[in-house]
Amino acid sequence: MVWKTEVLAAQRGGAHIEGIALLEEDSLRTEVSYVIGTLKTSKHLEASVAFLSFLRLPECQNAYAKFGFVEASDSELQLKPIP
């Protein structure tokens, strides 16, 4: 089993494979997320904050969706401190 994005990437690369979607109740779609952040001690803190802001733009979210990723919700796009 692989993620939908892996199937799509393989197909774009010319692989002759077929993906079969899981039923919603069997999917981990709402339980899996990717995390990105900045380091407080970064030498390039301003640039990293600017990059995170860039990733929240609709154009970036649409680019992720184009490759099969689920678009992030507004609350998921908010920066949160790590305890």
C-alpha positions in Angstrom: 0.0 0.0 0.0 1.2 3.5 -0.8 -0.1 7.0 -0.7 -2.1 8.3 -3.7 0.7 10.8 -4.3 3.1 7.9 -4.9 0.8 6.3 -7.4 0.3 9.6 -9.3 4.1 10.3 -9.3 4.7 6.8 -10.7 2.1 7.2 -13.4 3.6 10.6 -14.4 6.9 8.7 -14.7 5.4 6.3 -17.1 4.7 3.3 -14.8 1.7 1.2 -15.9 0.1 0.8 -12.5 -3.4 1.3 -11.2 -4.4 2.8 -7.8 -7.4 1.7 -5.9 -8.8 4.2 -3.4 -9.6 3.1 0.1 -13.1 3.6 1.5 -13.3 6.8 3.6 -13.6 4.8 6.8 -10.4 2.9 6.0 -8.4 6.0 5.1 -6.0 7.7 7.4 -6.4 10.9 5.4 -7.6 13.0 8.3 -5.1 11.4 10.7 -1.9 12.1 8.8 -0.2 15.4 8.4 3.1 16.9 7.5 4.8 19.3 9.8 7.1 22.2 9.0 8.4 25.0 11.2 11.3 27.2 12.1 14.1 27.0 14.6 14.3 29.7 17.2 18.1 29.7 16.8 18.1 29.9 13.0 20.5 32.2 11.3 17.8 32.9 8.7 14.7 33.2 10.9 13.2 36.0 8.8 13.6 34.0 5.6 12.1 30.8 7.2 9.1 32.8 8.4 8.7 34.3 5.0 8.8 30.8 3.4 6.2 29.5 5.8 4.0 32.5 4.9 4.5 31.7 1.2 3.4 28.1 1.7 0.1 29.3 3.1 -0.8 31.1 -0.1 -3.7 29.6 -2.1 -1.3 29.2 -5.1 0.9 26.9 -3.0 -2.0 24.9 -1.6 -3.3 24.5 -5.2 0.1 23.2 -6.3 0.0 20.6 -3.5 -3.5 19.6 -4.6 -2.3 19.2 -8.2 0.0 16.4 -7.0 -2.7 14.6 -5.1 -2.2 16.1 -1.6 -5.1 17.2 0.5 -5.4 20.9 0.9 -4.7 22.1 4.4 -7.5 23.8 6.4 -7.1 27.3 7.7 -6.4 26.1 11.2 -3.8 23.7 9.9 -2.0 26.5 8.2 -1.6 28.6 11.4 1.8 28.6 13.1 1.7 26.9 16.5 4.4 26.8 19.1 5.8 23.5 20.1 5.7 23.0 23.8 
